[in-house]
Amino acid sequence: MSVRNQRPTPGSGATYRSGGYTSLLPWQVRERRFKPVGLGRRGLDPDDVYTFLDQVAGDMAAVYAALAASRRETAVIKDALRRWQSDQARDRDARGHDQ
């Protein structure tokens, strides 16, 4: 099995790119063109296509990881807000009963 078909193991932290890599932008995906294969064959150069697909997959993995982190952070903030609101309601009730 080639490297391009292997998935990273969960928790491995594999990113497939160097720190100097810049993420693909939507316009780059839309405008990407592949060179045709050599004489006697039809279609696109498979290595060119697979290299591009690896880049897209890496960018998608980064986006999904960021989305998951954002959702976790949102859940923590919502939970903290609910606790704060409950505390405020309890304090308000306690002050109302003391008067």
N, C-alpha and C positions, 0 to 999 in steps of 0.2 A: 504494500500500500504506500502511495506517495505521501510526502509530508503535507501536501495541500488538502488531502482528504482526511487527515487526522484531526481530531478535536482535542483541545487542551483538557487535561484532567481538572475536575473541579478543585478550586483552591490553589491551583498551580501558579496563578498570577501571570500566565503566559500572555503576551500582548502582540507578538509577531512583528514588532517594529521597533526601531531605535527611537531614542528620545528626540532626535531631530526631525522625525517624520511629521508632516503636517496632514491633518485629516482632510479627507475629500469633501468637497462642497457639492451641493446638489447640481449646480451648473456643470461641474466637471464630469459628473456621472452622465448627465444628459448629452453632453457634447463629445464624450469619449468615442473614438473611432479606432478600430483594430485593423492592423495590416493583413492583407490576404495571404494565404499560404502559398508556397512555391508552385511552380509549374506542375501540371499533371494532377493537382489536387484542388478540390473546391473548399470554400469556407474560409474561416479565420484561423489564424495561428493559435493553436490551443494553449501554448505557454503564455502568450500575450493575454488571452482571455482569463486564464486561471490566475495570473499575477494580479490582474485588475480585480477579479472576484475576491481574492484574498484580502486586498485592500478594503474593499467594500465590507466584507465580513468583519474585518478588524474594527472598522469605524462603527459598524452596527453594534458590535459587542461593547464598545466603549459607550455608545449612546444608551444601550440597555442597562449597563452597569450604573451610569449616572442617573438614569431614571429610577432604578431600584433604590439607590442611595437617597434620592430626593423623596421618594415615597416613604422610606424609613424615617427620614428626618421630619416629614410632615406628620407622620403618625405620632412621633415623640412630642412634637409641638401641640398637636391636637389634644393629646392626653394631658399634657401640662396645663393647657387652657381649661380643659374640663375640670381638673382638680382645683385650679384657681377659682373658677366660677362657683364650684361647690363650696369652697371655703368662704368665698364672699357672701354667698347666700346664707350659710350657717351663721356667719358673723352678723349679718343684717337681721336675721331672725332672733339671734341672741340679744342684740341691742333692742329690738322691738319688744321683746318679752320682759326685759329688765326695766323698761320705762313705766 
